[in-house]
Amino acid sequence: MKIPFISATFGVVMITTAFKMDITIHNTPSKASQFEYKPFWADEFNKNGLPDAKKWGYDVGGSGWGNHELEYYTKDNLKNARVENGKLIIEAIKEPFEDKNYTSARLTSKGKADFLYGRFEVKAKLPKGLGTWPAIWMLATEHSYGQNYWPDNGEIDIMEHVGYDPNVIHASVHTKSYYHSIGTQKTAVKTIPTSMTEFHVYRIDWTPEKIDSYIDGELYFTFKNEKTGWKEWPFDKKQHILLNLAVGGDWGGQKGVDDSIFPQKFEIDYVRVYKMKK
């Protein structure tokens, strides 16, 4: 249920990198997979310090990001985004910064790694508490359709969680025809009782025919290509990955923000992308 505050476009750069040797495929179906066995792009978060600048950039500022969010997203700030002990930590902190009272981070692969179709897996442990709003999601890299970048060019939400509704995980898509502001959003929810205490694998399989959403290998949402045009299916253009932890906002802050919970951490063990087989 985000309205992304983004207007710039970038070229496509694909990155190759080394991966951990213990890569595993989670709950791969017994039938032949549509996707390659090994990821062709990934971040295993093996090197302590700032996130890898070859893979991740930042959305920066305190504009509210179209949702009246309360945080200021910083850049190259170890307090808000860092790699430590094999995990990416995105941390929301209660502190004055610019004209905001909270800081956090919003990482994006835009212009560094942009994708058309594939399997996208993110293993993560979620923050807890009233007012937290972590998300793993994707947006179009270029403005290809319609007058408005969003929702015309599509959004894919791999995982969203709001702290006032603990352990209820959301998967959604947004398009010109289907989005929450006009009451047509396509979405599903699944309760994961340990989402804030243990790591779980959040995944989508994106093909020209459909987008399937999974948690720990269990399918719980499918959005099919109706083949009626871009207003229903803009997902034939490249998208990029976003990882962020918002504070408050139109959805995350519906029941207020509990300042006593901060700081809160959104922990990510890895991000892996698998190509479709030819």
Backbone as CSV, one residue per row, in Angstrom:
resi,resn,N_x,N_y,N_z,CA_x,CA_y,CA_z,C_x,C_y,C_z
1,MET,0.823,-1.198,0.000,0.000,0.000,0.000,0.864,1.258,0.000
2,LYS,1.981,1.225,-0.673,2.874,2.361,-0.752,2.605,3.143,-2.020
3,ILE,2.842,4.445,-1.960,2.873,5.263,-3.155,4.301,5.752,-3.284
4,PRO,5.105,5.167,-4.168,6.528,5.484,-4.224,6.776,6.892,-4.728
5,PHE,7.648,7.612,-4.039,7.978,8.977,-4.415,9.266,8.944,-5.212
6,ILE,9.173,8.518,-6.490,10.343,8.329,-7.329,10.024,8.816,-8.718
7,SER,10.955,9.527,-9.338,10.714,9.975,-10.701,11.891,9.769,-11.628
8,ALA,13.107,9.590,-11.091,14.276,9.456,-11.962,14.321,8.098,-12.610
9,THR,14.972,8.009,-13.772,15.175,6.737,-14.445,16.653,6.552,-14.706
10,PHE,17.070,5.300,-14.805,18.469,4.953,-14.979,18.588,3.863,-16.019
11,GLY,19.801,3.713,-16.555,20.071,2.613,-17.466,20.209,1.317,-16.708
12,VAL,20.330,0.223,-17.443,20.385,-1.100,-16.853,21.826,-1.563,-16.804
13,VAL,22.255,-1.971,-15.632,23.587,-2.520,-15.455,23.442,-3.822,-14.711
14,MET,23.899,-4.888,-15.271,23.820,-6.171,-14.601,25.171,-6.491,-13.977
15,ILE,25.161,-7.042,-12.790,26.357,-7.272,-12.000,26.569,-8.765,-11.814
16,THR,27.792,-9.197,-11.890,28.123,-10.567,-11.509,28.951,-10.512,-10.244
17,THR,28.829,-11.534,-9.406,29.524,-11.518,-8.136,29.715,-12.931,-7.631
18,ALA,30.524,-13.078,-6.575,30.727,-14.386,-5.949,29.701,-14.584,-4.864
19,PHE,29.361,-15.841,-4.606,28.328,-16.141,-3.625,28.880,-17.103,-2.581
20,LYS,28.170,-17.191,-1.463,28.511,-18.185,-0.460,28.426,-19.579,-1.065
21,MET,29.171,-20.492,-0.495,29.187,-21.860,-1.007,27.993,-22.668,-0.515
22,ASP,27.263,-22.146,0.482,26.183,-22.925,1.076,24.812,-22.536,0.537
23,ILE,24.770,-22.062,-0.720,23.499,-21.667,-1.322,22.558,-22.861,-1.371
24,THR,21.325,-22.644,-0.937,20.317,-23.697,-0.979,19.080,-23.173,-1.658
25,ILE,18.324,-24.038,-2.261,17.063,-23.686,-2.872,15.957,-24.126,-1.927
26,HIS,15.098,-23.222,-1.516,14.108,-23.508,-0.489,12.837,-24.057,-1.111
27,ASN,12.495,-25.272,-0.729,11.215,-25.862,-1.103,10.953,-25.790,-2.606
28,THR,11.966,-26.119,-3.391,11.782,-26.147,-4.830,10.775,-27.229,-5.194
29,PRO,9.768,-26.927,-6.018,8.776,-27.934,-6.374,9.419,-29.157,-7.005
30,SER,8.751,-30.324,-6.843,9.304,-31.563,-7.376,9.298,-31.564,-8.894
31,LYS,8.342,-30.856,-9.500,8.333,-30.797,-10.956,9.479,-29.915,-11.430
32,ALA,9.823,-30.044,-12.690,10.932,-29.281,-13.239,10.694,-27.784,-13.056
33,SER,11.690,-27.081,-12.514,11.554,-25.662,-12.248,11.701,-24.862,-13.530
34,GLN,11.011,-23.723,-13.582,11.172,-22.784,-14.677,12.435,-21.952,-14.537
35,PHE,13.114,-22.078,-13.382,14.214,-21.188,-13.067,15.522,-21.955,-12.916
36,GLU,16.611,-21.264,-13.183,17.930,-21.882,-13.045,18.202,-22.232,-11.589
37,TYR,19.091,-23.188,-11.394,19.340,-23.720,-10.053,20.148,-22.756,-9.190
38,LYS,21.083,-22.030,-9.815,21.934,-21.115,-9.063,21.555,-19.669,-9.379
39,PRO,21.654,-18.786,-8.389,21.344,-17.377,-8.653,22.365,-16.749,-9.592
40,PHE,21.894,-15.822,-10.428,22.817,-15.093,-11.288,23.132,-13.716,-10.718
41,TRP,22.361,-13.291,-9.710,22.652,-12.054,-8.970,22.244,-12.288,-7.523
42,ALA,23.077,-11.839,-6.604,22.757,-12.035,-5.186,23.599,-11.116,-4.329
43,ASP,23.141,-10.913,-3.121,23.969,-10.315,-2.081,23.835,-11.204,-0.853
44,GLU,24.945,-11.787,-0.454,24.985,-12.665,0.715,25.397,-11.915,1.979
45,PHE,25.748,-10.639,1.835,26.072,-9.778,2.973,27.203,-10.372,3.825
46,ASN,28.305,-10.641,3.155,29.459,-11.263,3.803,30.480,-10.265,4.341
47,LYS,30.444,-9.023,3.857,31.480,-8.057,4.226,30.904,-6.975,5.118
48,ASN,31.446,-6.868,6.324,30.943,-5.874,7.274,31.168,-4.449,6.769
49,GLY,30.276,-3.560,7.184,30.390,-2.155,6.804,29.142,-1.694,6.077
50,LEU,29.300,-0.671,5.274,28.181,-0.175,4.484,27.750,-1.208,3.451
51,PRO,26.483,-1.212,3.049,26.048,-2.104,1.966,26.892,-1.891,0.714
52,ASP,27.034,-2.945,-0.079,27.868,-2.932,-1.279,27.353,-1.881,-2.260
53,ALA,28.169,-0.850,-2.510,27.753,0.249,-3.383,27.630,-0.176,-4.841
54,LYS,28.207,-1.321,-5.196,28.051,-1.821,-6.559,26.668,-2.433,-6.769
55,LYS,25.994,-2.752,-5.672,24.693,-3.419,-5.758,23.534,-2.554,-5.278
56,TRP,23.822,-1.641,-4.345,22.747,-0.895,-3.697,23.001,0.603,-3.701
57,GLY,21.966,1.343,-4.040,21.936,2.771,-3.818,20.911,3.081,-2.742
58,TYR,20.602,4.367,-2.572,19.697,4.800,-1.519,18.657,5.765,-2.077
59,ASP,17.422,5.649,-1.603,16.471,6.737,-1.707,16.627,7.553,-0.433
60,VAL,16.767,8.866,-0.574,17.153,9.720,0.543,16.120,10.820,0.748
61,GLY,15.821,11.103,2.014,14.998,12.256,2.323,13.858,11.981,3.278
62,GLY,13.121,13.046,3.584,12.010,12.964,4.525,10.730,13.517,3.946
63,SER,10.489,13.216,2.680,9.339,13.763,1.960,8.012,13.169,2.399
64,GLY,8.071,12.048,3.128,6.857,11.292,3.430,6.587,10.199,2.432
65,TRP,7.275,10.260,1.267,7.275,9.180,0.281,5.878,8.805,-0.194
66,GLY,4.999,9.819,-0.300,3.657,9.591,-0.820,2.707,8.949,0.168
67,ASN,3.218,8.618,1.377,2.409,7.911,2.378,2.393,8.615,3.729
68,HIS,2.911,9.847,3.796,3.002,10.582,5.059,3.840,9.832,6.093
69,GLU,4.880,9.160,5.619,5.792,8.468,6.537,6.559,9.483,7.379
70,LEU,7.038,9.033,8.537,7.617,9.932,9.530,9.140,9.925,9.560
71,GLU,9.777,9.006,8.851,11.229,8.867,8.930,11.942,9.730,7.891
72,TYR,13.219,9.989,8.161,14.142,10.531,7.161,15.056,9.392,6.745
73,TYR,15.084,9.081,5.457,15.957,8.031,4.942,17.341,8.618,4.680
74,THR,18.350,8.056,5.338,19.714,8.557,5.215,20.504,7.754,4.188
75,LYS,21.691,8.247,3.861,22.587,7.604,2.907,23.953,7.399,3.544
76,ASP,24.528,6.219,3.311,25.886,5.914,3.788,26.026,6.190,5.281
77,ASN,25.018,5.798,6.029,25.003,6.008,7.475,24.936,4.639,8.143
78,LEU,26.021,4.246,8.787,26.096,2.913,9.385,25.040,2.687,10.460
79,LYS,24.570,3.747,11.083,23.532,3.577,12.100,22.246,3.034,11.494
80,ASN,21.949,3.422,10.263,20.680,3.060,9.633,20.773,1.908,8.654
81,ALA,21.931,1.675,8.039,22.082,0.564,7.087,23.525,0.085,7.123
82,ARG,23.696,-1.170,7.495,25.047,-1.724,7.623,24.984,-3.231,7.464
83,VAL,26.119,-3.798,7.149,26.276,-5.243,7.111,27.133,-5.647,8.306
84,GLU,26.623,-6.594,9.093,27.392,-7.105,10.223,27.023,-8.559,10.473
85,ASN,28.029,-9.375,10.695,27.839,-10.792,11.014,26.980,-11.511,9.975
86,GLY,27.204,-11.191,8.705,26.518,-11.890,7.623,25.089,-11.459,7.379
87,LYS,24.685,-10.336,7.947,23.316,-9.841,7.774,23.340,-8.368,7.377
88,LEU,22.375,-7.980,6.555,22.100,-6.568,6.332,21.147,-6.099,7.427
89,ILE,21.512,-5.027,8.102,20.679,-4.453,9.143,20.166,-3.092,8.655
90,ILE,18.860,-2.963,8.548,18.237,-1.662,8.333,17.580,-1.284,9.653
91,GLU,18.039,-0.189,10.240,17.631,0.148,11.605,16.918,1.492,11.648
92,ALA,15.733,1.488,12.226,14.979,2.722,12.457,15.279,3.219,13.866
93,ILE,15.608,4.503,13.966,16.051,5.089,15.226,15.196,6.311,15.546
94,LYS,14.818,6.451,16.802,14.119,7.658,17.261,15.171,8.711,17.564
95,GLU,15.287,9.694,16.662,16.260,10.761,16.826,15.872,11.910,15.897
96,PRO,16.135,13.155,16.302,15.846,14.270,15.412,16.839,14.313,14.260
97,PHE,16.330,14.509,13.052,17.207,14.612,11.882,16.480,15.453,10.844
98,GLU,17.146,16.530,10.393,16.473,17.498,9.526,15.169,17.920,10.214
99,ASP,14.023,17.741,9.561,12.755,18.124,10.195,11.952,16.910,10.642
100,LYS,12.627,15.752,10.777,11.953,14.521,11.182,12.437,14.068,12.550
101,ASN,11.693,13.136,13.150,12.042,12.626,14.482,12.521,11.183,14.463
102,TYR,12.657,10.622,13.262,13.140,9.253,13.115,14.064,9.188,11.904
103,THR,15.039,8.290,11.957,15.864,7.988,10.788,15.752,6.510,10.464
104,SER,15.977,6.185,9.198,15.973,4.809,8.743,16.678,4.779,7.389
105,ALA,16.498,3.691,6.634,17.148,3.587,5.322,16.232,2.867,4.349
106,ARG,16.401,3.237,3.076,15.673,2.614,1.973,16.682,2.325,0.870
107,LEU,17.038,1.044,0.736,18.014,0.611,-0.256,17.309,0.227,-1.543
108,THR,17.970,0.510,-2.671,17.405,0.199,-3.971,18.495,-0.302,-4.916
109,SER,18.145,-1.272,-5.747,19.097,-1.779,-6.758,18.970,-1.032,-8.076
110,LYS,18.152,-0.001,-8.131,17.870,0.704,-9.385,19.142,1.235,-10.043
111,GLY,19.275,0.950,-11.336,20.439,1.394,-12.078,21.679,0.560,-11.851
112,LYS,21.618,-0.357,-10.897,22.729,-1.251,-10.604,22.381,-2.682,-10.959
113,ALA,21.138,-3.064,-10.718,20.637,-4.389,-11.090,19.131,-4.275,-11.283
114,ASP,18.707,-4.356,-12.522,17.299,-4.262,-12.898,16.923,-5.547,-13.621
115,PHE,15.722,-6.032,-13.387,15.384,-7.404,-13.757,14.066,-7.474,-14.524
116,LEU,14.012,-8.401,-15.468,12.771,-8.735,-16.159,12.553,-10.230,-16.001
117,TYR,11.605,-10.603,-15.150,11.254,-11.978,-14.818,12.348,-12.633,-13.972
118,GLY,11.944,-13.681,-13.266,12.885,-14.419,-12.448,12.258,-14.835,-11.126
119,ARG,13.053,-15.558,-10.359,12.703,-15.921,-8.982,13.500,-15.025,-8.048
120,PHE,12.803,-14.396,-7.109,13.411,-13.449,-6.190,13.188,-13.959,-4.769
121,GLU,14.265,-14.222,-4.053,14.198,-14.753,-2.688,14.908,-13.803,-1.728
122,VAL,14.263,-13.514,-0.616,14.867,-12.698,0.431,14.585,-13.374,1.762
123,LYS,15.642,-13.676,2.485,15.500,-14.289,3.806,15.634,-13.190,4.853
124,ALA,14.587,-13.018,5.675,14.560,-11.846,6.551,13.863,-12.137,7.875
125,LYS,14.225,-11.327,8.866,13.536,-11.287,10.160,13.016,-9.871,10.349
126,LEU,11.758,-9.734,10.757,11.084,-8.449,10.741,11.189,-7.726,12.084
127,PRO,11.133,-6.401,12.055,11.073,-5.627,13.298,9.712,-5.784,13.951
128,LYS,9.611,-5.310,15.178,8.334,-5.424,15.896,7.960,-4.082,16.489
129,GLY,6.680,-3.928,16.776,6.231,-2.749,17.491,5.345,-1.835,16.674
130,LEU,4.503,-1.093,17.376,3.530,-0.202,16.773,4.221,0.921,16.009
131,GLY,3.907,1.013,14.730,4.469,2.063,13.882,5.532,1.595,12.920
132,THR,6.015,0.352,13.048,7.004,-0.168,12.101,6.309,-0.642,10.827
133,TRP,7.018,-0.494,9.702,6.464,-0.860,8.393,7.607,-1.289,7.464
134,PRO,8.114,-2.516,7.621,9.162,-3.005,6.733,8.575,-3.507,5.416
135,ALA,9.379,-3.448,4.360,8.914,-3.913,3.053,10.066,-4.440,2.219
136,ILE,9.739,-5.484,1.451,10.597,-6.016,0.387,9.752,-5.906,-0.871
137,TRP,10.180,-5.119,-1.856,9.280,-4.836,-2.960,10.048,-4.483,-4.218
138,MET,9.290,-4.239,-5.298,9.889,-3.936,-6.594,9.088,-2.849,-7.295
139,LEU,9.817,-2.004,-8.041,9.207,-0.951,-8.845,9.807,-0.962,-10.243
140,ALA,9.051,-0.405,-11.185,9.538,-0.286,-12.562,10.753,0.639,-12.603
141,THR,11.736,0.259,-13.373,12.945,1.067,-13.500,12.728,2.262,-14.417
142,GLU,11.864,2.140,-15.394,11.597,3.229,-16.315,10.098,3.533,-16.363
143,HIS,9.776,4.738,-16.747,8.386,5.170,-16.920,7.981,4.846,-18.357
144,SER,7.405,3.659,-18.548,7.069,3.163,-19.882,5.600,3.318,-20.228
145,TYR,4.725,3.336,-19.217,3.283,3.311,-19.457,2.587,4.470,-18.761
146,GLY,1.553,5.004,-19.416,0.642,5.940,-18.785,1.242,7.291,-18.471
147,GLN,0.420,8.163,-17.893,0.854,9.505,-17.522,1.561,9.532,-16.179
148,ASN,1.216,8.618,-15.293,1.786,8.588,-13.952,2.744,7.414,-13.812
149,TYR,3.922,7.702,-13.258,4.878,6.605,-13.016,4.222,5.505,-12.174
150,TRP,3.562,5.929,-11.085,2.856,4.994,-10.207,1.395,5.406,-10.130
151,PRO,0.470,4.463,-10.251,0.669,3.012,-10.309,0.801,2.442,-11.720
152,ASP,0.837,3.337,-12.743,0.731,2.875,-14.125,1.794,1.840,-14.498
153,ASN,3.006,1.972,-13.931,4.102,1.091,-14.317,4.313,-0.082,-13.374
154,GLY,3.447,-0.186,-12.375,3.401,-1.394,-11.566,4.322,-1.415,-10.365
155,GLU,3.845,-2.085,-9.337,4.601,-2.356,-8.113,4.333,-3.793,-7.706
156,ILE,5.378,-4.492,-7.292,5.256,-5.859,-6.784,5.731,-5.863,-5.331
157,ASP,4.837,-6.191,-4.404,5.206,-6.260,-2.994,5.467,-7.715,-2.614
158,ILE,6.724,-8.032,-2.398,7.119,-9.388,-2.024,6.760,-9.664,-0.569
159,MET,6.944,-8.644,0.280,6.611,-8.767,1.699,6.326,-7.378,2.258
160,GLU,5.203,-7.218,2.926,4.937,-6.034,3.740,4.358,-6.484,5.075
161,HIS,4.674,-5.694,6.099,4.211,-6.023,7.451,4.032,-4.710,8.205
162,VAL,2.918,-4.569,8.910,2.719,-3.384,9.750,2.640,-3.824,11.206
163,GLY,3.327,-3.082,12.064,3.518,-3.515,13.438,2.250,-3.637,14.254
164,TYR,1.202,-2.878,13.895,-0.040,-2.970,14.672,-0.827,-4.242,14.372
165,ASP,-0.411,-4.977,13.330,-1.058,-6.239,12.954,0.019,-7.325,12.904
166,PRO,0.557,-7.698,14.061,1.780,-8.498,14.104,1.643,-9.868,13.460
167,ASN,2.689,-10.204,12.698,2.871,-11.516,12.073,1.951,-11.770,10.876
168,VAL,1.198,-10.779,10.446,0.364,-10.915,9.253,1.142,-10.343,8.074
169,ILE,1.531,-11.220,7.162,2.378,-10.855,6.025,1.507,-10.625,4.796
170,HIS,1.815,-9.565,4.051,1.053,-9.191,2.870,1.903,-9.352,1.614
171,ALA,1.296,-9.893,0.556,1.845,-9.870,-0.799,0.820,-9.181,-1.681
172,SER,1.275,-8.273,-2.547,0.341,-7.482,-3.347,0.973,-7.107,-4.678
173,VAL,0.119,-6.699,-5.611,0.566,-5.988,-6.801,-0.280,-4.729,-6.945
174,HIS,0.297,-3.722,-7.590,-0.413,-2.488,-7.891,-0.221,-2.183,-9.377
175,THR,-1.305,-1.847,-10.054,-1.265,-1.453,-11.462,-2.269,-0.323,-11.675
176,LYS,-2.340,0.181,-12.894,-3.316,1.227,-13.215,-4.742,0.781,-12.885
177,SER,-5.064,-0.476,-13.164,-6.413,-0.984,-12.923,-6.609,-1.515,-11.516
178,TYR,-5.519,-1.940,-10.880,-5.626,-2.605,-9.591,-4.722,-1.933,-8.559
179,TYR,-5.309,-1.073,-7.723,-4.535,-0.526,-6.607,-5.487,-0.035,-5.511
180,HIS,-4.930,0.108,-4.324,-5.763,0.267,-3.134,-6.581,1.547,-3.126
181,SER,-6.083,2.616,-3.737,-6.794,3.890,-3.671,-8.144,3.864,-4.368
182,ILE,-8.324,2.931,-5.311,-9.613,2.803,-5.989,-10.320,1.502,-5.596
183,GLY,-9.783,0.836,-4.572,-10.453,-0.332,-4.011,-10.349,-1.602,-4.810
184,THR,-9.355,-1.690,-5.698,-9.238,-2.868,-6.567,-7.932,-3.633,-6.364
185,GLN,-7.170,-3.288,-5.363,-5.856,-3.901,-5.151,-5.936,-5.422,-5.088
186,LYS,-4.968,-6.077,-5.692,-4.853,-7.533,-5.652,-3.833,-7.892,-4.569
187,THR,-4.280,-8.659,-3.583,-3.418,-8.917,-2.436,-3.827,-10.204,-1.741
188,ALA,-2.962,-10.680,-0.863,-3.256,-11.832,-0.012,-2.430,-11.699,1.252
189,VAL,-2.865,-12.375,2.310,-2.138,-12.337,3.573,-1.898,-13.756,4.075
190,LYS,-0.846,-13.875,4.884,-0.534,-15.151,5.523,0.070,-14.843,6.895
191,THR,-0.392,-15.544,7.919,0.124,-15.339,9.271,1.326,-16.239,9.510
192,ILE,2.418,-15.624,9.920,3.659,-16.336,10.256,3.976,-16.008,11.713
193,PRO,3.658,-16.889,12.662,3.770,-16.554,14.087,5.164,-16.158,14.550
194,THR,6.196,-16.558,13.811,7.563,-16.257,14.229,8.242,-15.257,13.296
195,SER,7.476,-14.451,12.583,8.076,-13.546,11.595,9.025,-12.532,12.216
196,MET,8.809,-12.195,13.496,9.626,-11.173,14.153,10.712,-11.759,15.052
197,THR,10.740,-13.083,15.160,11.742,-13.731,16.021,12.638,-14.697,15.258
198,GLU,12.239,-15.071,14.043,13.013,-15.998,13.236,13.075,-15.500,11.787
199,PHE,14.047,-16.032,11.053,14.179,-15.697,9.637,13.264,-16.584,8.803
200,HIS,12.634,-15.973,7.801,11.795,-16.698,6.854,12.142,-16.245,5.440
201,VAL,11.857,-17.114,4.463,12.182,-16.820,3.068,10.940,-16.308,2.353
202,TYR,11.012,-15.057,1.926,9.938,-14.409,1.177,10.332,-14.415,-0.301
203,ARG,9.408,-14.855,-1.148,9.795,-15.146,-2.539,8.658,-14.820,-3.489
204,ILE,9.049,-14.372,-4.686,8.113,-14.362,-5.811,8.745,-15.086,-6.988
205,ASP,7.900,-15.721,-7.791,8.270,-16.253,-9.102,7.522,-15.414,-10.125
206,TRP,8.272,-14.659,-10.919,7.691,-13.710,-11.878,8.003,-14.197,-13.287
207,THR,6.962,-14.530,-14.033,7.083,-14.990,-15.411,6.175,-14.130,-16.287
208,PRO,6.217,-14.290,-17.616,5.290,-13.535,-18.470,3.829,-13.881,-18.220
209,GLU,3.562,-14.987,-17.563,2.189,-15.453,-17.369,1.582,-15.063,-16.029
210,LYS,2.427,-14.938,-14.978,1.879,-14.695,-13.651,2.983,-14.336,-12.673
211,ILE,2.539,-13.876,-11.502,3.418,-13.643,-10.363,2.892,-14.481,-9.204
212,ASP,3.720,-15.387,-8.701,3.374,-16.231,-7.561,4.166,-15.774,-6.344
213,SER,3.506,-15.698,-5.194,4.155,-15.284,-3.953,4.189,-16.448,-2.961
214,TYR,5.336,-16.609,-2.284,5.560,-17.724,-1.370,6.170,-17.222,-0.070
215,ILE,5.918,-17.949,1.002,6.691,-17.830,2.232,7.177,-19.223,2.605
216,ASP,8.490,-19.360,2.762,9.107,-20.655,3.073,8.620,-21.741,2.112
217,GLY,8.482,-21.374,0.846,8.122,-22.344,-0.182,6.650,-22.620,-0.321
218,GLU,5.804,-22.000,0.500,4.358,-22.240,0.434,3.679,-21.114,-0.344
219,LEU,3.023,-21.476,-1.432,2.326,-20.514,-2.280,1.090,-19.970,-1.565
220,TYR,0.919,-18.631,-1.573,-0.286,-18.071,-0.957,-0.910,-16.939,-1.761
221,PHE,-0.320,-16.571,-2.902,-0.903,-15.518,-3.721,-0.458,-15.694,-5.165
222,THR,-1.405,-15.571,-6.098,-1.104,-15.611,-7.526,-1.816,-14.462,-8.227
223,PHE,-1.063,-13.747,-9.038,-1.632,-12.700,-9.883,-1.331,-13.068,-11.331
224,LYS,-2.385,-13.333,-12.110,-2.223,-13.811,-13.475,-2.268,-12.664,-14.481
225,ASN,-1.523,-12.834,-15.551,-1.561,-11.914,-16.682,-2.855,-12.155,-17.453
226,GLU,-3.761,-11.182,-17.405,-5.035,-11.320,-18.092,-4.927,-11.105,-19.598
227,LYS,-3.744,-10.624,-20.023,-3.478,-10.382,-21.452,-4.466,-9.384,-22.047
228,THR,-4.801,-8.367,-21.242,-5.715,-7.326,-21.697,-5.029,-5.974,-21.854
229,GLY,-3.717,-5.922,-21.599,-2.985,-4.682,-21.792,-2.234,-4.218,-20.563
230,TRP,-1.502,-3.093,-20.714,-0.599,-2.629,-19.665,-1.325,-2.149,-18.411
231,LYS,-2.566,-1.728,-18.531,-3.273,-1.231,-17.348,-3.479,-2.337,-16.320
232,GLU,-3.589,-3.559,-16.788,-3.712,-4.716,-15.890,-2.371,-5.400,-15.669
233,TRP,-1.498,-5.380,-16.676,-0.216,-6.099,-16.589,0.906,-5.241,-17.177
234,PRO,1.490,-4.365,-16.363,2.643,-3.598,-16.816,3.965,-4.343,-16.584
235,PHE,3.854,-5.603,-16.162,5.023,-6.349,-15.682,5.772,-7.065,-16.810
236,ASP,5.914,-6.369,-17.952,6.752,-6.860,-19.038,7.932,-5.920,-19.259
237,LYS,8.231,-5.119,-18.237,9.362,-4.200,-18.246,10.208,-4.444,-16.998
238,LYS,11.455,-4.008,-17.054,12.377,-4.276,-15.955,11.967,-3.555,-14.677
239,GLN,12.210,-4.234,-13.565,11.967,-3.677,-12.245,13.230,-3.835,-11.394
240,HIS,13.264,-3.092,-10.296,14.394,-3.172,-9.369,13.864,-3.486,-7.973
241,ILE,14.777,-3.880,-7.092,14.438,-4.312,-5.736,14.602,-3.150,-4.767
242,LEU,13.677,-3.051,-3.810,13.784,-2.095,-2.715,13.653,-2.823,-1.386
243,LEU,14.445,-2.374,-0.405,14.406,-2.884,0.961,14.343,-1.673,1.881
244,ASN,13.303,-1.579,2.704,13.220,-0.400,3.559,12.444,-0.697,4.840
245,LEU,12.653,0.180,5.797,11.913,0.146,7.055,11.353,1.544,7.301
246,ALA,10.051,1.684,7.076,9.375,2.957,7.301,8.870,3.043,8.738
247,VAL,8.598,4.275,9.157,7.997,4.540,10.462,6.699,5.310,10.227
248,GLY,5.607,4.804,10.806,4.322,5.470,10.656,3.819,5.418,9.228
249,GLY,3.163,6.467,8.784,2.619,6.514,7.442,1.141,6.157,7.408
250,ASP,0.555,6.305,6.224,-0.885,6.107,6.074,-1.337,4.713,6.495
251,TRP,-0.497,3.730,6.277,-0.834,2.361,6.670,-0.105,1.983,7.951
252,GLY,1.213,2.102,7.940,1.995,1.686,9.101,1.668,2.445,10.370
253,GLY,1.178,3.676,10.221,0.877,4.489,11.386,-0.590,4.629,11.692
254,GLN,-1.428,3.766,11.140,-2.874,3.885,11.339,-3.284,3.871,12.811
255,LYS,-2.507,3.155,13.625,-2.832,3.073,15.057,-1.757,3.723,15.914
256,GLY,-1.013,4.641,15.289,-0.016,5.395,16.025,1.370,4.774,15.982
257,VAL,2.294,5.399,16.694,3.684,4.953,16.792,4.074,4.913,18.261
258,ASP,4.605,3.785,18.678,5.066,3.620,20.060,6.557,3.953,20.110
259,ASP,6.894,5.125,20.604,8.294,5.546,20.624,9.164,4.691,21.530
260,SER,8.553,3.961,22.456,9.346,3.165,23.402,9.999,1.949,22.746
261,ILE,9.577,1.586,21.525,10.102,0.368,20.891,11.443,0.592,20.210
262,PHE,11.812,1.843,19.952,12.989,2.111,19.129,14.267,2.059,19.943
263,PRO,15.368,1.662,19.265,15.524,1.344,17.838,14.962,-0.035,17.487
264,GLN,14.608,-0.196,16.204,14.119,-1.466,15.685,14.919,-1.848,14.443
265,LYS,15.184,-3.165,14.305,16.018,-3.653,13.210,15.226,-4.555,12.257
266,PHE,15.417,-4.335,10.977,14.950,-5.192,9.899,16.194,-5.917,9.398
267,GLU,16.260,-7.243,9.624,17.462,-8.012,9.340,17.264,-8.887,8.101
268,ILE,18.228,-8.846,7.195,18.135,-9.573,5.928,19.378,-10.436,5.774
269,ASP,19.175,-11.729,5.652,20.274,-12.683,5.543,20.840,-12.736,4.130
270,TYR,19.959,-12.698,3.135,20.426,-12.677,1.748,19.318,-12.215,0.821
271,VAL,19.742,-11.796,-0.371,18.853,-11.523,-1.498,19.405,-12.305,-2.681
272,ARG,18.551,-13.136,-3.330,19.005,-13.978,-4.448,18.004,-13.902,-5.591
273,VAL,18.539,-13.794,-6.788,17.708,-13.704,-7.987,18.140,-14.806,-8.954
274,TYR,17.150,-15.565,-9.439,17.382,-16.689,-10.349,16.743,-16.391,-11.695
275,LYS,17.467,-16.631,-12.768,16.940,-16.420,-14.109,15.917,-17.486,-14.487
276,MET,14.996,-17.102,-15.354,14.152,-18.096,-16.017,15.005,-18.912,-16.974
277,LYS,14.707,-20.194,-17.077,15.393,-21.032,-18.049,14.956,-20.667,-19.454
278,LYS,15.869,-20.760,-20.384,15.552,-20.453,-21.784,14.830,-21.621,-22.429
